Amino acid sequence: METATSGREIGKNARENINLKSESSESNSVSPKIVAKVKKARSFLELSVNGMDNNYAVKKINRNDRRVLVIYTGGTIGMLESKNGVLIPQKGAFENLIRGYPQLHDNVYWRQRLSDATFDNSFMVLPEAKEIDRRICYKIIEYENLLDSSDMTEAEWIRIAEDIMKYYGEYDGFVVLHGTDTLSYTASALSFMFENIGKCIVLTGSQIPIFEPRSDGADNFVSSLLIAGGLDIPEVTVFFSNKLFRGNRTRKVSVNNLYAFDSPNCVPLVEVGIDFEVNKKAIFKPNTIEKCNLHAKMSKNVGLLRIFPSISSAVVKAFCQPPIEGVVLESYGSGNIPSKREDVVKEIAAAVKRGIIVVNITQCTRGAVVSPVYETGRLLSECGVVSGFDMTPEAALTKLSYVLSKSELSYQEKVEMMMTNIRGELTNTSSITIDDNVLIDALASSLNIQSPKMLMEVTEKVFSALLLYAIEHDDTRAVSKMLDMGADVNAQNTEGRTVLHEAITKGNIHIIEYLLKNGANVHLKTRCGESPLLTAISYDNHAIIKLLMQCGAQLTSVDVKLLSELLCVAAKTGVIAKLESLKIGGADFNIKDEMGQTALHKAVICNNPDIVQYLLNNGAEVDAKDVLGFTPLDCAKKLGYKSIAGLLLGKRDES
């Protein structure tokens, strides 16, 4: 598995791995023109400063900055032209070249940030974008073996998923650079493997390499970074040609057009033009109070069988032999097969009786397999074939692979899961109520709004205000009503606060539970970097802290300096309740401030023996040194605090 390496290692590897051979090198080496360009480009190592503290995988960026991890797996987007005029992946070249493109990396701002000793210089920074009122800082992990997407298997899906999960708590979003041929398969697989996901994962690529003068790669990459880091879309998605789609709804529809992907049965989640048009109602939100979990297992024993005229029963029989466990059947129209082919129907029925799950989807690009309209569809239904509704072949296959790998489920439970919309892969049939329309019509009439776009914006603001009012007055019934009417549970005000932040300040745990079950995102931060978990910690509400953590809230993505300040202030002032809140929230008591001091240093200096004892009981390090080389014990001795020195010596002797 790839890991994020230090700046020194990445810079070294990038230079070593770029092919700088002479004219006598192999025919597939990069052209001298490209080599010269890479040579000329200064690596980020040469631009960086030394002496960085490597205790944390992700160091301080800025309280209003957002961190995105980019996983470069291969594909056209990062390829370079060889001497023979063909596109090839070139190990180590991608990041170095990206740093030379001003639309992809703001080197001036990056240099300014180097004066901050806590800034992680291995990050790159996007230029300011008016659509997103925060800086997007991103780090690139490049796989050692860059793959053509045609070579992707379930092993690569699992590897990508595990890499994302490894850094899930440390980044605000993720971008996966991937070849286009099997991108929809990977997106669908990841969407099922990540259970209760609360952050955005964007898969993207390009039809033309990003380093070509005329390329779709730069737009796709930049937009993906802005969406992953700046928008609240907790799904696995695909961005291509100015549109963000739900990953498990996409299909590759063109080999040579820049508009290479489409989502035939589901509207785009975001359309990028002059502005980012977000279809908030289309976003699939979690509905359980569970933290994100990775199901890193997929069954290989699945297959796609397409019905065609004159298909023989022998083909169907052979296809359904062991070790096959699941079959996606691509039938005609709304789910039909030839009614006069009793031999084919017999083989399908026999497969179902042997415990094989057969899922019926349509061969048509648009539409769905619904309740049998024709005799030909009724035959399959009576055989026990499961309707796949409007799932794409990619989604149906990967979902079947995911479901079959759940060994704890019975056959019937697996069948029911295949028919259930678990990640937005099936069309949501919920509809707006008459009362909703009445209120919206009243708004349009009273304010004389003619523009549908303006009406939507006004409606969202009114609904959000009413939702906030209901929360402020502890009116659970009104909260439920406003969410049913379409209020955005994750809408943010000018300060970046959500209704979840406000509910936490009120302390009504029942409303908080209801918001979480209706998609409230525990990862959204205010403009000052305050997450809902930090809000709960500030109010020392331990029950709410535990509830948020149960839903996946973490302190790992919180600004390190802010967390250090909270710990040190609590230690200096002797507030054990605050330290207990931070402990429940998962805070590391050995985080250091700008002087290299921990909370234990502060407690010793301020002569708080009770706090010292509490910190020692909860993992504080006795021998942690500050910038002057002093440990907490050194401070106690110099200040003459004998009782505290005794506590520290006793702890050291225990260890």
C-alpha positions as CSV (number, residue, x, y, z in Angstrom):
1,M,0.0,0.0,0.0
2,E,1.2,3.5,-0.8
3,T,1.8,5.9,2.0
4,A,2.4,9.6,2.1
5,T,6.2,10.0,2.3
6,S,8.2,12.9,3.6
7,G,9.0,15.9,1.4
8,R,12.6,14.9,1.2
9,E,11.8,11.3,0.0
10,I,9.2,12.4,-2.5
11,G,11.5,15.0,-4.0
12,K,14.4,12.5,-4.2
13,N,12.2,9.8,-5.7
14,A,10.7,12.1,-8.2
15,R,14.1,13.1,-9.5
16,E,15.5,9.6,-9.5
17,N,12.5,8.1,-11.3
18,I,12.3,10.6,-14.2
19,N,14.1,9.1,-17.2
20,L,17.0,11.3,-18.1
21,K,18.7,9.0,-20.5
22,S,20.4,10.1,-23.6
23,E,19.5,9.4,-27.2
24,S,20.6,5.8,-26.8
25,S,17.9,5.1,-24.2
26,E,15.0,2.8,-24.9
27,S,12.5,3.7,-27.5
28,N,9.7,4.2,-24.9
29,S,11.6,6.8,-22.9
30,V,10.2,10.4,-22.7
31,S,11.2,12.8,-25.4
32,P,14.2,15.1,-24.7
33,K,11.9,18.1,-24.8
34,I,9.8,16.8,-21.9
35,V,13.0,15.7,-20.0
36,A,14.4,19.2,-20.3
37,K,11.2,20.7,-18.9
38,V,11.3,18.3,-15.9
39,K,14.9,19.2,-15.3
40,K,14.2,22.9,-15.4
41,A,11.2,22.6,-13.0
42,R,12.5,22.9,-9.5
43,S,11.2,20.2,-7.2
44,F,9.2,21.2,-4.1
45,L,12.1,19.9,-2.0
46,E,14.4,22.7,-3.4
47,L,11.7,25.2,-2.5
48,S,11.0,23.9,1.0
49,V,12.5,24.6,4.4
50,N,14.0,22.1,6.8
51,G,13.5,21.2,10.4
52,M,9.8,20.2,10.2
53,D,8.2,18.2,12.9
54,N,7.2,14.8,11.4
55,N,5.0,13.6,14.3
56,Y,1.8,14.2,12.4
57,A,0.9,12.9,8.9
58,V,-0.9,16.2,8.2
59,K,0.4,19.3,9.8
60,K,-1.2,22.7,10.2
61,I,-2.4,24.4,7.1
62,N,-4.8,27.2,8.0
63,R,-8.1,27.1,10.0
64,N,-10.1,28.0,6.9
65,D,-8.1,25.9,4.5
66,R,-9.3,22.5,3.3
67,R,-7.1,19.5,2.8
68,V,-7.5,17.1,-0.1
69,L,-5.6,13.9,-0.7
70,V,-5.0,13.0,-4.3
71,I,-4.3,9.4,-5.2
72,Y,-2.7,9.1,-8.7
73,T,-3.3,5.5,-9.9
74,G,-2.5,6.1,-13.6
75,G,-4.5,6.9,-16.7
76,T,-4.3,9.3,-19.6
77,I,-4.5,12.4,-17.4
78,G,-0.8,12.0,-16.2
79,M,0.8,10.5,-19.3
80,L,3.6,12.0,-21.4
81,E,4.5,11.6,-25.0
82,S,7.3,9.2,-25.8
83,K,9.8,9.6,-28.6
84,N,7.7,7.3,-30.7
85,G,4.7,9.6,-30.3
86,V,2.7,7.3,-28.0
87,L,1.4,8.2,-24.6
88,I,3.1,6.5,-21.6
89,P,3.0,6.9,-17.9
90,Q,6.2,8.4,-16.4
91,K,6.9,7.6,-12.8
92,G,7.7,10.5,-10.6
93,A,7.0,13.2,-13.2
94,F,3.4,14.1,-12.4
95,E,3.8,16.1,-9.2
96,N,6.9,17.9,-10.3
97,L,5.3,19.1,-13.5
98,I,2.0,20.0,-11.7
99,R,4.0,22.4,-9.5
100,G,5.0,24.4,-12.5
101,Y,1.4,25.1,-13.6
102,P,0.1,28.3,-12.0
103,Q,-3.6,27.3,-12.4
104,L,-2.8,24.1,-10.4
105,H,-0.4,25.5,-7.8
106,D,-0.1,28.9,-6.3
107,N,3.6,29.0,-5.7
108,V,3.6,32.6,-4.4
109,Y,1.1,31.8,-1.6
110,W,3.0,28.5,-0.9
111,R,6.2,30.4,-0.4
112,Q,4.5,32.8,1.9
113,R,3.3,30.0,4.0
114,L,6.8,28.6,4.4
115,S,7.5,31.1,7.1
116,D,5.0,29.3,9.3
117,A,7.0,26.5,11.0
118,T,3.9,24.4,11.3
119,F,3.0,24.5,7.5
120,D,3.4,21.2,5.8
121,N,5.5,22.0,2.7
122,S,4.6,18.8,0.9
123,F,1.2,20.2,0.2
124,M,0.4,22.1,-3.0
125,V,-2.1,25.0,-3.0
126,L,-4.8,25.8,-5.6
127,P,-5.1,29.5,-6.5
128,E,-8.0,31.3,-4.9
129,A,-11.4,30.5,-6.5
130,K,-14.3,32.8,-6.1
131,E,-16.7,29.9,-6.0
132,I,-15.1,28.4,-2.9
133,D,-14.3,30.8,-0.1
134,R,-11.4,28.8,1.3
135,R,-8.0,27.6,0.1
136,I,-7.7,24.1,-1.1
137,C,-4.4,22.5,-0.1
138,Y,-3.7,19.1,-1.6
139,K,-1.1,16.3,-1.4
140,I,-0.4,13.8,-4.1
141,I,0.3,10.1,-3.5
142,E,1.5,8.4,-6.7
143,Y,1.3,4.6,-6.9
144,E,4.6,2.9,-7.6
145,N,3.1,1.0,-10.5
146,L,0.9,3.2,-12.6
147,L,-1.9,1.2,-14.1
148,D,-3.9,1.5,-17.3
149,S,-7.5,1.3,-16.1
150,S,-8.0,-1.8,-18.2
151,D,-5.8,-3.6,-15.7
152,M,-7.9,-2.6,-12.7
153,T,-9.4,-5.5,-10.7
154,E,-11.1,-5.8,-7.4
155,A,-7.6,-5.9,-5.8
156,E,-6.9,-2.4,-7.0
157,W,-10.4,-1.3,-5.8
158,I,-9.6,-2.5,-2.3
159,R,-6.1,-0.9,-2.4
160,I,-7.6,2.5,-3.3
161,A,-10.3,2.2,-0.7
162,E,-7.8,1.2,2.0
163,D,-5.5,4.1,1.2
164,I,-8.5,6.5,1.5
165,M,-9.6,4.9,4.7
166,K,-6.0,5.2,6.2
167,Y,-6.2,9.0,5.9
168,Y,-9.9,9.4,6.2
169,G,-9.7,11.4,9.5
170,E,-6.9,13.6,8.3
171,Y,-8.3,15.1,5.1
172,D,-11.5,16.9,4.2
173,G,-11.9,15.2,0.8
174,F,-10.3,12.8,-1.7
175,V,-9.6,12.8,-5.4
176,V,-8.7,9.7,-7.3
177,L,-7.0,10.1,-10.7
178,H,-7.9,7.1,-12.8
179,G,-8.0,5.9,-16.4
180,T,-11.4,6.3,-18.1
181,D,-12.1,2.8,-19.4
182,T,-13.0,1.2,-16.1
183,L,-13.6,4.4,-14.1
184,S,-17.3,3.7,-13.7
185,Y,-16.6,0.2,-12.3
186,T,-14.2,1.6,-9.7
187,A,-16.5,4.4,-8.7
188,S,-19.4,2.0,-8.3
189,A,-17.3,-0.5,-6.3
190,L,-16.0,2.2,-4.0
191,S,-19.5,3.6,-3.4
192,F,-20.5,0.2,-2.0
193,M,-17.3,-0.5,-0.1
194,F,-17.6,2.7,1.9
195,E,-20.4,2.3,4.3
196,N,-21.9,5.5,6.0
197,I,-19.4,7.8,4.2
198,G,-19.3,11.4,5.4
199,K,-16.8,12.9,3.0
200,C,-16.5,13.5,-0.7
201,I,-14.5,11.2,-2.9
202,V,-14.2,12.3,-6.5
203,L,-12.9,10.1,-9.3
204,T,-11.7,11.9,-12.4
205,G,-9.4,11.5,-15.4
206,S,-9.2,13.0,-18.9
207,Q,-9.3,12.1,-22.6
208,I,-6.2,14.2,-23.3
209,P,-3.2,14.4,-20.9
210,I,-3.2,17.3,-18.5
211,F,0.2,18.5,-19.8
212,E,-1.0,18.9,-23.4
213,P,-1.7,22.5,-24.6
214,R,-5.3,21.5,-25.3
215,S,-6.6,19.3,-22.5
216,D,-9.7,18.5,-20.5
217,G,-7.4,17.3,-17.7
218,A,-6.7,20.6,-16.0
219,D,-10.4,21.6,-15.7
220,N,-11.4,18.1,-14.5
221,F,-8.6,18.1,-11.9
222,V,-9.2,21.6,-10.6
223,S,-12.9,21.2,-10.4
224,S,-12.6,17.9,-8.6
225,L,-10.3,19.4,-6.0
226,L,-12.7,22.3,-5.4
227,I,-15.6,20.0,-5.0
228,A,-13.8,17.5,-2.8
229,G,-12.5,20.2,-0.5
230,G,-15.1,22.9,-0.7
231,L,-18.6,21.3,-1.1
232,D,-20.6,19.1,1.2
233,I,-21.3,16.0,-1.0
234,P,-20.7,12.8,1.1
235,E,-20.7,10.4,-1.8
236,V,-18.3,8.6,-4.1
237,T,-18.6,10.6,-7.3
238,V,-17.3,11.0,-10.9
239,F,-16.4,14.4,-12.3
240,F,-16.1,14.8,-16.1
241,S,-16.7,17.6,-18.5
242,N,-18.2,20.1,-16.1
243,K,-20.5,17.7,-14.4
244,L,-20.3,15.8,-11.1
245,F,-22.3,12.5,-11.2
246,R,-23.0,9.9,-8.5
247,G,-20.3,7.3,-9.1
248,N,-22.6,4.3,-9.2
249,R,-24.9,6.0,-11.8
250,T,-22.2,6.7,-14.4
251,R,-21.3,5.0,-17.7
252,K,-18.6,5.8,-20.2
253,V,-20.5,6.9,-23.3
254,S,-17.8,8.1,-25.7
255,V,-14.3,7.0,-26.7
256,N,-13.2,10.2,-28.4
257,N,-15.5,13.0,-27.1
258,L,-14.5,15.1,-24.1
259,Y,-18.1,14.5,-22.8
260,A,-17.1,10.9,-22.1
261,F,-19.4,10.1,-19.1
262,D,-23.1,10.3,-18.5
263,S,-25.6,9.4,-15.8
264,P,-28.6,8.3,-17.9
265,N,-31.1,7.8,-15.0
266,C,-29.9,10.3,-12.4
267,V,-29.4,14.1,-12.6
268,P,-25.9,15.5,-12.1
269,L,-25.1,16.4,-8.5
270,V,-23.2,19.5,-9.6
271,E,-23.0,21.4,-12.9
272,V,-20.0,23.7,-13.3
273,G,-20.3,26.8,-15.4
274,I,-19.6,30.3,-14.3
275,D,-20.9,29.1,-10.9
276,F,-21.2,25.8,-9.2
277,E,-24.8,24.7,-9.4
278,V,-25.4,22.2,-6.7
279,N,-28.5,20.0,-6.8
280,K,-28.8,19.5,-3.0
281,K,-31.9,17.5,-3.2
282,A,-30.2,14.9,-5.4
283,I,-27.4,14.3,-2.9
284,F,-27.7,10.9,-1.1
285,K,-27.2,11.4,2.6
286,P,-26.5,8.9,5.4
287,N,-29.5,7.9,7.5
288,T,-27.9,6.1,10.4
289,I,-25.8,7.1,13.3
290,E,-22.7,5.1,12.4
291,K,-19.1,6.1,11.6
292,C,-17.7,5.5,8.2
293,N,-16.7,1.8,7.7
294,L,-14.8,0.2,4.9
295,H,-15.9,-3.2,3.8
296,A,-12.7,-4.2,2.1
297,K,-13.9,-7.4,0.5
298,M,-15.5,-8.2,-2.9
299,S,-16.7,-11.5,-4.4
300,K,-15.0,-12.4,-7.7
301,N,-17.7,-15.0,-8.5
302,V,-20.1,-12.7,-10.4
303,G,-20.7,-12.1,-14.1
304,L,-22.7,-10.2,-16.7
305,L,-24.8,-12.2,-19.1
306,R,-26.4,-10.3,-22.0
307,I,-29.5,-11.9,-23.6
308,F,-29.4,-11.9,-27.4
309,P,-31.6,-13.5,-30.1
310,S,-31.0,-17.2,-30.5
311,I,-29.0,-17.5,-27.3
312,S,-28.6,-21.2,-26.5
313,S,-29.6,-22.8,-23.2
314,A,-26.1,-24.4,-23.2
315,V,-24.6,-20.9,-23.0
316,V,-26.8,-20.0,-20.0
317,K,-26.1,-23.3,-18.3
318,A,-22.4,-23.0,-18.8
319,F,-22.4,-19.4,-17.5
320,C,-24.2,-20.4,-14.3
321,Q,-21.8,-23.2,-13.3
322,P,-19.7,-23.1,-10.1
323,P,-17.9,-21.0,-8.8
324,I,-20.5,-18.4,-10.0
325,E,-22.6,-17.0,-7.2
326,G,-24.3,-14.1,-8.8
327,V,-25.4,-13.1,-12.4
328,V,-26.4,-9.8,-13.7
329,L,-28.8,-10.6,-16.6
330,E,-29.1,-7.9,-19.2
331,S,-32.5,-8.4,-20.8
332,Y,-34.6,-6.6,-23.4
333,G,-36.6,-3.5,-22.8
334,S,-38.3,-3.4,-19.4
335,G,-36.9,-6.8,-18.3
336,N,-38.0,-9.2,-21.0
337,I,-36.6,-12.5,-22.5
338,P,-38.1,-14.6,-25.3
339,S,-41.3,-16.2,-23.8
340,K,-41.0,-19.2,-26.2
341,R,-37.6,-20.2,-25.0
342,E,-38.6,-22.5,-22.2
343,D,-35.1,-24.1,-22.3
344,V,-33.5,-20.7,-21.4
345,V,-36.1,-20.0,-18.7
346,K,-35.5,-23.5,-17.3
347,E,-31.8,-22.9,-16.9
348,I,-32.3,-19.6,-15.2
349,A,-34.8,-21.1,-12.8
350,A,-32.4,-23.9,-12.0
351,A,-29.6,-21.5,-11.3
352,V,-31.8,-19.6,-8.8
353,K,-32.8,-22.8,-7.1
354,R,-29.1,-23.6,-6.6
355,G,-28.7,-20.4,-4.7
356,I,-27.4,-18.1,-7.4
357,I,-28.6,-14.6,-7.2
358,V,-29.8,-13.4,-10.7
359,V,-30.4,-9.7,-11.1
360,N,-32.4,-8.5,-14.1
361,I,-31.5,-5.1,-15.6
362,T,-32.3,-3.5,-19.0
363,Q,-30.0,-3.3,-22.0
364,C,-31.4,0.1,-22.7
365,T,-29.4,3.2,-21.7
366,R,-32.4,4.8,-20.0
367,G,-35.4,3.3,-18.2
368,A,-35.7,0.5,-15.7
369,V,-36.9,-3.1,-15.1
370,V,-40.2,-2.6,-13.3
371,S,-43.2,-4.7,-12.4
372,P,-43.7,-7.1,-15.3
373,V,-45.7,-5.5,-18.1
374,Y,-45.4,-8.3,-20.6
375,E,-45.6,-12.1,-20.3
376,T,-41.9,-12.3,-21.2
377,G,-41.0,-10.3,-18.1
378,R,-43.4,-12.2,-15.8
379,L,-41.5,-15.5,-16.6
380,L,-38.3,-14.2,-15.0
381,S,-40.1,-12.8,-12.0
382,E,-41.7,-16.1,-11.3
383,C,-38.3,-17.8,-11.5
384,G,-37.1,-15.8,-8.5
385,V,-35.0,-13.3,-10.6
386,V,-34.4,-10.1,-8.7
387,S,-35.3,-6.7,-10.3
388,G,-32.3,-4.4,-10.7
389,F,-34.6,-1.5,-11.5
390,D,-32.5,1.2,-13.2
391,M,-29.1,0.2,-12.1
392,T,-26.3,0.5,-14.6
393,P,-24.4,-2.8,-15.5
394,E,-21.4,-1.4,-13.6
395,A,-23.4,-0.7,-10.5
396,A,-25.4,-4.0,-10.6
397,L,-22.2,-6.0,-11.0
398,T,-20.2,-4.3,-8.2
399,K,-23.2,-4.2,-5.9
400,L,-23.7,-7.9,-6.4
401,S,-20.0,-8.5,-5.7
402,Y,-20.3,-6.4,-2.5
403,V,-23.5,-8.1,-1.3
404,L,-22.2,-11.6,-1.9
405,S,-19.1,-10.9,0.1
406,K,-21.3,-10.3,3.2
407,S,-21.1,-13.8,4.6
408,E,-23.1,-12.8,7.7
409,L,-26.3,-12.3,5.6
410,S,-28.7,-15.1,4.6
411,Y,-29.6,-15.7,0.9
412,Q,-32.9,-13.9,1.4
413,E,-31.3,-10.9,3.1
414,K,-28.8,-10.7,0.2
415,V,-31.7,-10.7,-2.3
416,E,-33.5,-8.0,-0.3
417,M,-30.4,-5.9,-0.2
418,M,-30.0,-6.1,-4.0
419,M,-33.5,-4.7,-4.3
420,T,-32.9,-1.9,-1.8
421,N,-31.5,1.5,-2.6
422,I,-28.4,1.6,-0.3
423,R,-26.1,4.1,-2.0
424,G,-28.4,6.0,-4.4
425,E,-27.8,3.4,-7.1
426,L,-31.6,3.0,-7.6
427,T,-34.0,5.8,-8.4
428,N,-35.4,7.5,-5.3
429,T,-39.2,7.7,-5.8
430,S,-39.9,10.1,-3.0
431,S,-42.0,13.0,-4.1
432,I,-42.8,16.5,-2.8
433,T,-46.1,16.9,-0.9
434,I,-49.0,19.2,-1.7
435,D,-48.3,21.3,1.4
436,D,-44.8,21.9,0.2
437,N,-46.0,23.2,-3.2
438,V,-48.5,25.5,-1.5
439,L,-45.8,27.1,0.6
440,I,-43.4,27.4,-2.4
441,D,-46.2,28.9,-4.5
442,A,-47.0,31.4,-1.7
443,L,-43.4,32.5,-1.6
444,A,-43.3,33.0,-5.3
445,S,-46.6,34.9,-5.3
446,S,-45.9,37.2,-2.3
447,L,-42.3,38.1,-3.5
448,N,-43.2,38.2,-7.2
449,I,-40.5,35.8,-8.1
450,Q,-40.5,34.7,-11.7
451,S,-37.1,33.0,-12.0
452,P,-37.1,29.3,-11.0
453,K,-33.5,29.6,-9.9
454,M,-34.2,32.6,-7.6
455,L,-37.3,30.8,-6.2
456,M,-35.1,27.8,-5.3
457,E,-32.6,30.0,-3.6
458,V,-35.2,31.9,-1.6
459,T,-37.0,28.7,-0.7
460,E,-33.8,27.2,0.6
461,K,-33.1,30.3,2.8
462,V,-36.6,30.4,4.2
463,F,-36.7,26.7,4.9
464,S,-33.3,26.9,6.6
465,A,-34.4,29.8,8.7
466,L,-37.5,28.0,9.8
467,L,-35.5,24.9,10.6
468,L,-33.1,26.9,12.7
469,Y,-36.1,28.6,14.5
470,A,-37.5,25.1,15.3
471,I,-34.2,24.0,16.7
472,E,-33.8,27.1,18.8
473,H,-37.2,26.4,20.3
474,D,-36.7,22.7,20.8
475,D,-39.6,21.9,18.5
476,T,-38.9,18.4,17.3
477,R,-42.1,18.2,15.4
478,A,-41.3,21.4,13.4
479,V,-37.8,20.1,12.8
480,S,-39.2,16.9,11.3
481,K,-41.7,18.9,9.2
482,M,-39.1,21.3,7.8
483,L,-36.8,18.4,6.8
484,D,-39.7,16.6,5.1
485,M,-40.5,19.8,3.2
486,G,-36.9,19.9,1.8
487,A,-34.9,22.1,4.2
488,D,-31.2,21.5,3.7
489,V,-29.9,19.9,6.9
490,N,-26.3,20.9,6.0
491,A,-27.0,24.5,5.0
492,Q,-24.3,26.9,6.3
493,N,-24.8,30.5,7.3
494,T,-22.3,33.3,6.6
495,E,-20.1,32.1,9.5
496,G,-20.2,28.5,8.2
497,R,-22.3,27.2,11.1
498,T,-24.9,24.5,10.4
499,V,-28.1,23.6,12.2
500,L,-26.1,20.8,13.8
501,H,-23.8,23.4,15.4
502,E,-26.8,25.3,16.7
503,A,-28.5,22.1,18.0
504,I,-25.4,21.3,19.9
505,T,-25.3,24.7,21.6
506,K,-28.9,24.1,22.7
507,G,-28.0,20.7,24.0
508,N,-31.1,18.8,22.9
509,I,-29.7,15.4,22.2
510,H,-33.0,14.1,20.7
511,I,-33.0,16.8,18.0
512,I,-29.3,16.1,17.3
513,E,-30.0,12.4,16.9
514,Y,-32.8,13.2,14.5
515,L,-30.6,15.6,12.4
516,L,-27.9,12.9,12.2
517,K,-30.4,10.3,11.0
518,N,-31.4,12.7,8.3
519,G,-28.0,13.4,6.9
520,A,-26.4,16.1,9.1
521,N,-22.7,16.0,8.4
522,V,-20.4,15.8,11.4
523,H,-17.4,16.9,9.3
524,L,-18.6,20.4,8.3
525,K,-16.6,23.2,9.8
526,T,-17.2,26.9,10.3
527,R,-15.1,29.6,8.7
528,C,-12.9,29.5,11.8
529,G,-12.4,25.7,11.6
530,E,-14.9,24.7,14.3
531,S,-16.4,21.3,13.8
532,P,-19.6,20.1,15.5
533,L,-17.3,18.0,17.7
534,L,-15.4,21.0,18.9
535,T,-18.7,22.8,19.6
536,A,-19.7,19.9,21.8
537,I,-16.3,19.9,23.5
538,S,-16.6,23.7,24.2
539,Y,-19.9,23.0,26.0
540,D,-18.5,19.9,27.9
541,N,-21.5,17.9,26.9
542,H,-20.1,14.3,27.1
543,A,-23.2,12.6,25.8
544,I,-23.3,14.7,22.7
545,I,-19.5,14.2,22.2
546,K,-20.0,10.4,22.3
547,L,-23.0,10.6,19.9
548,L,-21.0,12.6,17.4
549,M,-18.1,10.2,17.6
550,Q,-20.4,7.3,17.1
551,C,-21.4,9.0,13.8
552,G,-17.7,9.3,12.8
553,A,-16.7,12.7,14.1
554,Q,-12.9,13.0,14.7
555,L,-10.4,15.5,16.0
556,T,-7.7,14.4,13.6
557,S,-8.7,16.9,10.9
558,V,-9.0,19.8,13.4
559,D,-6.3,22.5,13.2
560,V,-3.4,21.3,15.4
561,K,-2.7,24.8,16.8
562,L,-6.3,25.2,17.8
563,L,-6.4,21.8,19.6
564,S,-3.1,22.6,21.3
565,E,-4.6,25.9,22.6
566,L,-7.6,24.2,24.0
567,L,-5.5,21.6,25.8
568,C,-3.0,24.1,27.2
569,V,-5.6,26.6,28.4
570,A,-7.5,23.8,30.2
571,A,-4.3,22.6,31.8
572,K,-3.2,26.1,32.9
573,T,-6.6,27.0,34.3
574,G,-7.1,23.7,36.0
575,V,-10.4,22.7,34.2
576,I,-10.5,18.9,34.4
577,A,-13.9,18.9,32.8
578,K,-12.5,20.4,29.6
579,L,-9.7,17.9,29.6
580,E,-12.2,15.1,30.1
581,S,-14.2,16.4,27.1
582,L,-11.1,16.5,25.0
583,K,-10.1,13.0,26.1
584,I,-13.6,11.6,25.2
585,G,-13.2,13.4,21.8
586,G,-10.0,11.5,21.1
587,A,-7.5,14.4,21.7
588,D,-3.8,13.5,22.0
589,F,-2.5,15.0,25.2
590,N,1.0,15.2,23.8
591,I,0.3,17.7,21.1
592,K,2.7,20.6,21.3
593,D,2.2,24.3,20.9
594,E,4.5,26.7,19.0
595,M,7.0,26.6,21.9
596,G,7.0,22.8,21.8
597,Q,5.2,22.6,25.1
598,T,2.5,20.1,25.9
599,A,-0.4,20.4,28.3
600,L,1.7,18.7,30.9
601,H,4.3,21.5,30.7
602,K,1.6,24.1,31.2
603,A,0.1,22.3,34.2
604,V,3.5,22.0,35.8
605,I,4.4,25.7,35.2
606,C,1.0,26.8,36.6
607,N,1.4,24.5,39.7
608,N,-1.7,22.5,39.1
609,P,-0.9,19.1,40.7
610,D,-4.4,17.7,40.2
611,I,-4.1,18.4,36.4
612,V,-0.6,16.9,36.4
613,Q,-2.0,13.7,37.9
614,Y,-4.9,13.6,35.5
615,L,-2.6,14.1,32.5
616,L,-0.2,11.4,33.7
617,N,-3.1,9.0,34.2
618,N,-4.1,9.6,30.6
619,G,-0.9,9.1,28.6
620,A,0.9,12.4,28.9
621,E,4.6,11.9,28.3
622,V,6.9,12.8,31.2
623,D,10.0,13.3,29.0
624,A,8.5,15.5,26.2
625,K,10.9,18.3,25.5
626,D,10.0,21.9,24.5
627,V,12.0,24.1,22.1
628,L,14.5,24.9,24.9
629,G,15.0,21.2,25.7
630,F,13.1,21.3,29.0
631,T,10.9,18.4,30.1
632,P,8.0,18.9,32.5
633,L,10.2,17.4,35.2
634,D,12.9,20.0,34.4
635,C,10.3,22.8,34.8
636,A,9.1,21.4,38.1
637,K,12.7,21.2,39.5
638,K,13.6,24.7,38.4
639,L,10.4,26.2,39.9
640,G,10.8,24.2,43.1
641,Y,7.5,22.3,42.9
642,K,8.6,19.3,44.9
643,S,5.2,17.6,45.0
644,I,4.8,17.8,41.3
645,A,8.3,16.6,40.7
646,G,7.5,13.6,42.9
647,L,4.5,12.8,40.7
648,L,6.6,13.0,37.6
649,L,9.4,10.9,39.0
650,G,6.9,8.3,40.2
651,K,5.4,8.1,36.7
652,R,8.9,7.8,35.1
653,D,9.8,5.0,37.5
654,E,6.6,3.1,36.6
655,S,7.5,3.2,32.9
